[in-house]
Amino acid sequence: MIDSVKQYSYRLPKKDIVKIVVFIVLFGIFVAGVSAIITRYFGPAHNPTIEHFITQNPWAFLVYFLYVTIASIIIPIPTLPADVIFLKLANPLAVISLRLLADIAGSSIDFYLAKRYGRPLLRRWFSDKNYQFIEEAAENISWQQFFIVAMIPIINTELLAYAGGISKLKFRNIIWALTLAILYRLLFVYFILKI
């Protein structure tokens, strides 16, 4: 019993904790900067078309959902600008819920692509650095370790979904861990925008 507890206990080195704190602060500054730029150049005074599209068009949420889902599969596509615009112009609860569902849909596709086509697809699809991360994350990782890694803000949750697909972990454990990690990150962005 004690050995199994020791096996799952995990302590981050102090240098990694400092990196995480610095990243959170820098990410908060980055989100605030993106928010200021979007407000300045895409706000109603400068671009009423975007506000009208989001606030008056029921298809705007479908477009957002599809965009985030595709961006979850094709990792280099940025979602932060779209997140900031929608969080500023639409109901934040609806945006967070929709974003979470889109991320779960994209992560599920990531998991099944990796499970079905495995390492050869991932090796062709990703850069050497990203593939190496996926390979290392997939090796002998428990769902508890997966959860801890997913909660670290500097780790890309989509890459973790691909890593989960080639690991021995179950789909439901991966989706629960990613759901909590994504929700945590969305709430972080939302509260940074509110400050």
Buried (B, 14 or more C-beta within 10 A) or exposed (E): EEEEEEEEEEEEEEEEEEBBEEBBEEBBEEBBEBBEEBBEEBBEEEEEEBBEBBEEEEEBBEEBBEBBBBBBBEBEEEBBEBBBBBBBBBEBEEBBEBBBBBBBBBBBBBBEBBBEBEBEBBEEBBEEEBBEBBBEBBEEBBBBBBBBBBBBBEBBBBBBBBBBBBBEBEBEBBBBBBBEBBBEBBEBBBEBBEE
